Amino acid sequence: MFSATFELARAQDGYVFTTIIGKPGVMGVATGLGPDARLNFPRGITIDGVGSLVIVDSGNVVIRRMVGPVLTTYAGKMGAAGTTD
């Protein structure tokens, strides 16, 4: 689930949502463990070949990757739009 509150959550058991990345209402650029990490307008998500979440962090202009509970920057430079990495 994508949210204007800058977090990523998963739905379980119908209508139970659990935040897995970020904190409601707090945007940012931090990498780290799920609740300590920050996103800025996540807009796309997929799962890569090894089962990690890959997230388009559009407000930070980067691709993020969640390996286990840790969010890292996979491609791009925070806040720097462009065509090279």
HUNOR-V590568 format. One record per residue. SS is DSSP state (A for helix, B for strand, O for the rest). Layout:
ss->SS
ss->SS
This chain:
ss->O
ss->B
ss->O
ss->O
ss->O
ss->O
ss->O
ss->B
ss->B
ss->B
ss->B
ss->B
ss->O
ss->O
ss->O
ss->B
ss->B
ss->B
ss->B
ss->B
ss->B
ss->O
ss->B
ss->O
ss->O
ss->B
ss->O
ss->O
ss->O
ss->O
ss->O
ss->B
ss->B
ss->A
ss->A
ss->A
ss->O
ss->O
ss->O
ss->O
ss->O
ss->B
ss->B
ss->B
ss->B
ss->B
ss->B
ss->O
ss->O
ss->O
ss->O
ss->O
ss->B
ss->B
ss->B
ss->B
ss->B
ss->O
ss->O
ss->O
ss->O
ss->B
ss->B
ss->B
ss->B
ss->B
ss->B
ss->O
ss->O
ss->B
ss->B
ss->B
ss->B
ss->B
ss->B
ss->O
ss->B
ss->O
ss->O
ss->B
ss->O
ss->O
ss->O
ss->O
ss->O
